[in-house]
Structure formats: C-alpha cells, structure tokens
Amino acid sequence: MKRLKVIYKGTDRMNKSLKLFGYVLFISGIMLFGLMHLAIALFIPNLSGWSDPPGKLATVLNEIIGWFPYTLSIILFIIGAVIITYDLWQLRHKSS
C-alpha cells in the first residue's frame, strides 16, 4: 500500500511539471507572437511597396526574415494549449 502512494505522488509531481511546461510554452508563444507583430508594425512604414496576393504581412515577414519566429510562436502556442487542455481533460475525468 505504501508503494502505491509513492507511485501516485511521483505521477502527481509529473502532472504538475507537465502542466507548468504547458503554461510556459503557451505564454512564450503568446509573447513571441506579440513581439513579432510589434516588429511587423514597426517595419511597415519602411515598405517601398507590396503586391496584392501576398499582402503586407507576408512582404514584411519576407523582408525581415521573420517566418521562422512567427511560425515558431504559433507552434509553441498550439502545443502549450494542447498540453493545458489535455491536463484539464484528465483532471475532469479523474474527478468524475
């Protein structure tokens, strides 16, 4: 019986660290996304021109070489949201 309690405590600690990891990914994705939009907004007055199909956003991302951080921010945001949602789903099913 004592061994089961030790295993449960280890699992609980792992769930807390997974939830913390999800929150860190979620917040870092949001912050990086916001900083990229700030960089885009600051660079738009320097545009000499843009074509209509890609638009201003794609033109600025190409000129400042910002596609990698922009897509990374979206990926971090999505992974963090999935981890948080999974943890909340697991908590809901555990309580019922």
Secondary structure, 3 states (H helix, E strand, C coil): CHHHHHHHHHHHHHHHHHHHHHHHHHHHHHHHHHHHHHHHHHHHHHCCCCCCCCHHHHHHHHHCCCHHHHHHHHHHHHHHHHHHHHHHHHHHHHHC
